[in-house]
Every structure is written in structure tokens, then in C-alpha cells.
Amino acid sequence: MSAQEQIQKVDFIRGNFTPSEVRDLISSFIDKSINLYKVQYMSQWEANHKYESETLDSKIAELTNVKNKLLKVVEKAGLEGARVSLDSILELKLIK
């Protein structure tokens, strides 16, 4: 078994949605991811008050930027009366 062996790859979300539905999906998923990093930060900080959080801060900033960019596209779709095609693949890997 290699260091990174693919376990499973599945269509996570696939379909055509209203802009409102896509906005909810994107916001929910990214907000929960951001909250996960915040919980990781708090856990690290509780163990070490001098914990350097640059890596987690960077991940949070990246997710925030991606969310804003995606929501702009969704907003444009709403203004144009268009639906949004969403195709998201979830890939899980075992890392040893």
C-alpha cells in the first residue's frame, strides 16, 4: 500500500440548481470547512498558547476568497435568470 492510496471517489453533488440553492450549498460547505479550521486552531492553541497559526489562517483566507468568487458567479446567474450547474466530486484518501 502506498503512502497515499485512493479509497473512494464519488459524485458528491451533481445537478442543475437555482442560484439560491447553490448559494446555500456553497455557503454551508465552505462555512463548515472554515469552522473546522477554527476548531483545529483552538485545539492547538489550548495545547500551546504560542501556536503559530499561519497555515490555518492561510487556509481560512483561501476558503473565504473562493467562497466570495463563487458567490459572485451565483449572483450573476441570479441576475440573468439562469440556473447553475454544479458538479462536485468528493475524493477520500488514506494517508499513512
TIVEX-458704 format. One line per field, with one value per residue: residue number from 0; chain; z, y, x of N, C-alpha, C, CB in turn. Coordinates in Angstrom, 3 decimals. Glycine has a CB too. Layout:
seq NUM;...
mol A;...
n_up Z;...
n_north Y;...
n_east X;...
ca_up Z;...
ca_north Y;...
ca_east X;...
c_up Z;...
c_north Y;...
c_east X;...
cb_up Z;...
cb_north Y;...
cb_east X;...
% end
This chain:
seq 0;1;2;3;4;5;6;7;8;9;10;11;12;13;14;15;16;17;18;19;20;21;22;23;24;25;26;27;28;29;30;31;32;33;34;35;36;37;38;39;40;41;42;43;44;45;46;47;48;49;50;51;52;53;54;55;56;57;58;59;60;61;62;63;64;65;66;67;68;69;70;71;72;73;74;75;76;77;78;79;80;81;82;83;84;85;86;87;88;89;90;91;92;93;94;95
mol A;A;A;A;A;A;A;A;A;A;A;A;A;A;A;A;A;A;A;A;A;A;A;A;A;A;A;A;A;A;A;A;A;A;A;A;A;A;A;A;A;A;A;A;A;A;A;A;A;A;A;A;A;A;A;A;A;A;A;A;A;A;A;A;A;A;A;A;A;A;A;A;A;A;A;A;A;A;A;A;A;A;A;A;A;A;A;A;A;A;A;A;A;A;A;A
n_up 0.000;-0.884;0.266;-0.070;-0.727;-2.854;-1.643;-2.093;-4.577;-5.257;-6.807;-5.381;-5.301;-7.856;-10.477;-11.780;-10.458;-8.700;-8.371;-5.681;-4.306;-4.895;-3.750;-1.037;-0.732;-1.321;0.596;3.000;2.913;2.659;4.860;6.975;6.605;7.139;9.831;10.875;10.605;12.387;14.798;14.901;15.222;17.765;19.334;18.990;20.045;22.708;23.616;23.232;23.817;22.315;19.744;16.290;13.866;11.111;8.915;9.199;9.192;6.599;5.114;5.865;4.866;2.135;1.620;2.190;0.163;-2.116;-1.666;-1.883;-4.602;-5.924;-5.075;-6.350;-9.008;-8.802;-8.024;-10.365;-12.081;-10.932;-11.445;-14.180;-14.529;-14.748;-14.315;-12.291;-12.974;-11.075;-10.145;-8.154;-6.857;-4.445;-2.918;-1.209;0.642;2.045;4.273;5.277
n_north -1.178;2.161;5.410;7.278;6.148;5.889;5.777;6.150;7.672;9.810;11.123;13.948;16.160;16.783;18.368;20.584;23.660;26.191;29.594;30.363;27.910;26.926;28.914;28.472;25.852;26.199;28.162;26.823;24.529;25.633;27.396;25.556;24.206;26.240;26.691;24.253;24.492;26.609;25.389;23.502;25.269;26.365;24.084;23.488;25.852;25.731;23.685;24.797;27.938;29.539;28.858;28.847;30.170;30.499;28.688;27.622;30.042;30.862;28.876;29.402;32.003;31.488;29.815;31.647;33.546;31.933;31.286;33.837;34.443;32.372;32.921;35.329;34.540;33.010;35.001;36.531;34.703;34.641;37.263;37.150;35.378;32.706;29.169;27.149;24.931;22.417;20.514;18.411;16.593;14.239;13.145;10.663;9.790;7.505;8.238;7.491
n_east 0.845;0.617;1.864;-0.163;-3.134;-5.847;-9.072;-11.850;-13.871;-16.404;-19.390;-20.284;-22.054;-24.280;-25.859;-28.446;-29.228;-31.121;-29.984;-30.218;-30.291;-27.729;-26.157;-26.760;-25.729;-22.958;-22.227;-22.840;-21.151;-18.527;-18.455;-18.670;-16.272;-14.430;-15.063;-14.206;-11.410;-11.054;-11.740;-9.695;-7.566;-8.164;-7.903;-5.169;-4.103;-4.964;-3.354;-0.868;-0.069;1.530;1.208;1.734;-0.232;-0.257;-0.538;-3.157;-4.552;-4.035;-5.357;-8.000;-8.307;-7.979;-10.202;-12.246;-11.835;-12.321;-14.986;-16.180;-15.641;-17.037;-19.652;-20.093;-20.319;-22.627;-24.404;-24.433;-25.657;-28.184;-29.055;-29.245;-31.231;-30.630;-30.009;-27.810;-25.240;-23.912;-21.184;-19.634;-17.001;-16.164;-13.316;-11.733;-8.850;-6.577;-4.102;-0.923
ca_up 0.000;-0.980;1.316;-0.318;-1.558;-3.025;-1.076;-2.793;-5.286;-5.541;-7.156;-4.122;-5.691;-9.306;-10.986;-12.095;-9.290;-8.722;-7.706;-4.233;-3.815;-4.990;-2.723;0.239;-0.721;-1.243;1.895;4.053;2.837;2.939;6.244;7.869;6.464;7.879;11.258;11.229;10.803;13.618;15.912;14.940;15.800;19.205;19.937;19.015;20.932;24.087;23.950;23.156;23.621;21.357;18.475;15.086;13.132;9.728;7.988;9.303;8.744;5.142;4.616;6.093;3.901;0.808;1.542;2.157;-1.187;-3.042;-1.423;-2.461;-6.060;-6.353;-4.838;-7.400;-10.187;-8.492;-8.069;-11.781;-12.601;-10.439;-12.171;-15.563;-14.549;-15.155;-13.315;-12.134;-12.988;-10.020;-10.212;-7.117;-6.592;-3.145;-3.032;0.082;0.547;3.286;4.342;6.375
ca_north 0.000;3.377;6.411;7.848;5.241;6.368;4.877;6.270;8.907;9.781;12.369;14.482;16.950;16.935;18.727;21.976;24.217;27.628;30.320;30.335;26.591;26.835;29.818;27.774;24.726;26.724;28.817;25.813;23.692;26.401;27.877;24.437;23.955;27.313;26.420;23.135;25.036;27.404;24.435;22.986;26.324;26.444;22.887;23.690;26.968;25.276;22.878;25.623;29.321;30.194;28.169;29.691;29.807;30.964;27.689;27.609;31.358;30.855;28.025;30.131;33.110;30.903;29.400;32.855;34.096;31.039;31.471;35.126;34.325;31.520;33.596;36.352;33.830;32.647;36.252;36.862;33.774;35.110;38.483;36.786;34.406;31.409;28.129;26.885;23.530;22.176;19.174;18.352;15.228;14.052;12.112;10.305;9.042;7.056;8.752;6.851
ca_east 0.000;1.418;1.628;-1.487;-3.908;-7.211;-10.070;-13.115;-14.148;-17.844;-20.062;-20.811;-23.223;-24.325;-27.169;-28.739;-29.898;-31.386;-28.889;-30.424;-29.876;-26.269;-25.612;-26.876;-24.792;-21.589;-22.024;-22.846;-19.956;-17.305;-18.519;-18.348;-14.831;-13.761;-15.260;-13.341;-10.061;-11.071;-11.712;-8.328;-6.737;-8.420;-7.320;-3.720;-3.802;-5.134;-2.184;0.335;-0.508;2.418;0.977;1.802;-1.448;-0.195;-1.059;-4.613;-5.028;-3.944;-6.440;-9.251;-8.336;-8.192;-11.599;-13.064;-11.699;-13.018;-16.423;-16.591;-15.605;-18.141;-20.920;-20.251;-20.826;-24.012;-25.171;-24.603;-26.666;-29.479;-29.418;-29.535;-32.323;-30.074;-29.762;-26.381;-24.843;-22.926;-20.610;-18.613;-16.531;-15.531;-12.281;-11.148;-7.595;-5.965;-2.728;-0.172
c_up 0.000;0.145;1.163;-1.263;-1.622;-2.475;-1.890;-3.412;-5.702;-6.005;-5.896;-4.377;-7.202;-9.702;-11.334;-10.987;-9.521;-8.055;-6.181;-3.632;-3.825;-3.952;-1.357;0.345;-0.534;0.134;3.016;4.064;3.226;4.368;7.230;7.794;7.244;9.383;11.732;11.480;12.071;14.850;16.041;15.567;17.321;19.931;20.053;20.017;22.398;24.543;24.007;22.823;22.680;19.966;17.321;14.153;11.659;8.737;8.008;8.849;7.217;4.521;4.747;5.090;2.492;0.624;1.452;0.768;-2.216;-2.896;-2.079;-3.985;-6.572;-6.175;-5.833;-8.674;-9.988;-8.540;-9.515;-12.412;-12.180;-11.184;-13.607;-15.677;-14.956;-13.983;-13.281;-12.125;-11.970;-10.094;-9.233;-6.830;-5.251;-3.274;-1.667;-0.135;1.949;3.261;5.542;6.510
c_north 1.244;4.344;7.061;6.915;5.744;5.333;4.937;7.649;8.841;11.151;12.855;15.241;17.082;17.283;20.197;22.529;25.684;28.324;30.285;29.003;26.461;27.727;29.132;26.626;25.203;27.319;27.789;25.004;24.462;26.932;26.768;24.095;24.995;27.070;25.255;23.624;25.886;26.507;23.823;24.005;26.367;25.249;23.020;24.778;26.565;24.457;23.715;27.056;30.113;29.570;29.167;29.265;30.185;29.975;27.667;28.941;31.430;30.032;28.726;31.271;32.594;30.485;30.598;33.483;33.252;31.217;32.759;35.072;33.497;32.206;34.725;35.722;33.476;33.879;36.658;35.971;34.214;36.338;38.188;35.793;33.013;30.435;27.883;25.377;23.356;20.726;19.127;16.893;15.223;12.878;11.886;9.483;8.666;7.518;8.128;7.473
c_east 0.893;1.067;0.258;-2.230;-5.345;-8.174;-11.347;-13.253;-15.614;-18.324;-20.754;-22.106;-23.175;-25.749;-27.265;-29.623;-30.224;-30.196;-29.010;-29.971;-28.357;-25.604;-25.649;-25.875;-23.349;-21.311;-21.939;-21.559;-18.693;-17.308;-18.186;-16.855;-14.026;-13.881;-14.398;-11.916;-9.987;-11.034;-10.316;-7.385;-6.908;-7.812;-5.807;-3.327;-3.950;-3.933;-0.909;-0.084;0.402;2.291;0.974;0.670;-1.425;-0.804;-2.578;-5.208;-5.052;-5.074;-7.792;-9.388;-8.607;-9.650;-12.541;-13.021;-12.445;-14.528;-16.909;-16.636;-16.787;-19.493;-21.163;-20.801;-22.297;-24.908;-25.443;-25.674;-28.061;-29.958;-29.819;-30.688;-31.887;-30.031;-28.255;-26.154;-23.726;-22.484;-19.451;-18.277;-15.828;-14.559;-11.665;-9.892;-7.133;-4.516;-2.045;1.177
cb_up 1.226;-2.343;1.285;-0.915;-1.010;-4.511;0.392;-1.850;-6.529;-4.293;-8.349;-3.440;-4.983;-10.032;-9.984;-13.496;-8.036;-7.991;-8.183;-3.904;-4.666;-6.399;-2.681;0.421;-2.022;-2.332;2.181;3.884;1.433;1.946;6.550;7.508;4.972;7.506;11.543;10.120;9.585;13.660;15.709;13.527;15.179;19.480;19.117;17.614;20.616;24.223;22.939;22.085;24.953;21.839;18.514;14.367;13.774;9.349;8.328;10.741;9.316;4.698;5.376;7.537;3.932;0.597;2.749;3.218;-1.570;-2.788;0.094;-2.011;-6.513;-5.580;-3.426;-7.692;-10.461;-7.106;-7.328;-12.538;-12.111;-8.960;-12.155;-16.210;-15.475;-15.737;-13.643;-10.829;-14.419;-8.609;-11.669;-5.827;-7.724;-2.012;-4.069;0.950;-0.191;3.462;4.437;6.151
cb_north -0.004;4.050;7.488;9.298;3.787;6.666;5.228;5.992;9.106;9.334;12.181;15.404;18.369;15.641;18.373;22.116;24.051;27.981;31.772;30.584;25.475;27.219;31.158;27.248;23.922;27.787;29.813;24.886;23.125;27.570;28.444;23.195;23.970;28.693;26.126;22.068;25.874;28.302;23.319;22.620;27.694;26.516;21.643;24.056;28.153;24.450;21.758;25.065;30.024;30.114;27.391;29.569;30.451;31.236;26.306;27.303;32.483;30.303;26.689;30.677;33.888;29.692;28.548;33.863;34.197;29.561;31.499;36.237;33.690;30.212;34.137;37.055;32.548;31.976;37.382;36.710;32.338;35.412;39.470;36.207;34.871;31.588;26.798;27.538;23.072;22.508;18.810;19.075;14.714;13.796;12.513;9.527;9.871;5.494;10.314;5.346
cb_east -0.963;1.211;2.722;-1.387;-3.848;-7.515;-10.353;-14.279;-13.185;-18.637;-21.083;-19.774;-23.248;-23.841;-28.225;-29.429;-29.028;-32.746;-28.860;-31.899;-30.508;-25.793;-26.411;-28.293;-24.913;-21.356;-23.161;-24.036;-19.805;-17.163;-19.907;-19.198;-14.418;-14.361;-16.732;-13.357;-9.639;-12.315;-12.777;-7.848;-7.094;-9.932;-7.680;-3.212;-4.713;-6.416;-2.018;1.342;-0.581;3.871;-0.356;3.211;-2.624;1.235;-0.511;-5.042;-4.134;-2.584;-6.462;-9.310;-7.006;-7.264;-11.959;-12.587;-10.225;-12.617;-16.723;-15.637;-14.277;-18.121;-20.963;-18.897;-19.993;-24.103;-24.417;-23.264;-26.391;-29.397;-28.262;-28.300;-33.393;-28.665;-30.560;-25.829;-24.389;-23.506;-20.145;-19.088;-15.579;-16.601;-11.190;-12.159;-6.499;-6.073;-2.703;-0.026
% end
